[in-house]
Amino acid sequence: MKVNLDLEPESGPDAAPPPVVSPPAIEVRDLRKYYGGKAAVDGLSLRVPRGCFFGFLGPNGAGKTTTIRMLMGVNTPTSGEIEILGLRMPEQGVAIKRQIGLVPEDTLLFDHLTAHEYMEFSGRIYGLPVPMTRERSRELLALFEMDGQGRKLIGEYSKGMRKRVAMAAALLHKPQLFLMDEPFEGVDAVGARLMKDILLDLVGKGATIFLTSHVLEVVERLCDRVAIINHGRLVIDESMANLRGGAESLEDIFVRAVGGARPAENLEWL
């Protein structure tokens, strides 16, 4: 019997259409940003798959926040290309911003608004109908265990409460991609656990999260993939599964990658 080993796809009228391949959530090519002749980001190329919990790490001054600000469209690159959800930044920046949720390191909330008022303001920015915004705001503030704080002025909130409001507002329009710069900074253990559970649930439903954090234990526990930059350049881009394959912790790998090994000698007087 003759066995047909021809693996070429059928081309007749009954052939199945080729699968639709979605573009990555984020694709950055040779990205550079200079300030006064000094490179804050220096030739960064990065690809973030959809549905990924992506950790973006680096020491202080490595270029993490500058990169996120370029992804947000706040800073304009000196050179290089950025595509987000298949759209080009900054040319299609408005369309991109409708599809992403932002939690910047400085939450930039309005202190003289209540949480409900700020949520309603955010809904208007995204063009949501007022009844939908109010319903989702109530549900989100309850989800973040702030339903009893919604009429209190944001200026009276702790840093952790402000982070909760910022994340709730970022969820309001059901974005496909979240850009989060140090979202757990200043958040207590209960609030951090709540936020982690919500983020993991979002990834399970197909969202993509791009996260920076100095808390490496959190990144190691949450993220599918990790990139590490140093002096604006990519030094590691690897799945957590591969990184966990060795004996080193993420902290060990991070310190080795950025050249932060412990000094060979201690100070004699200390």
Disulfide bonds with the S-S distance in Angstrom:
none
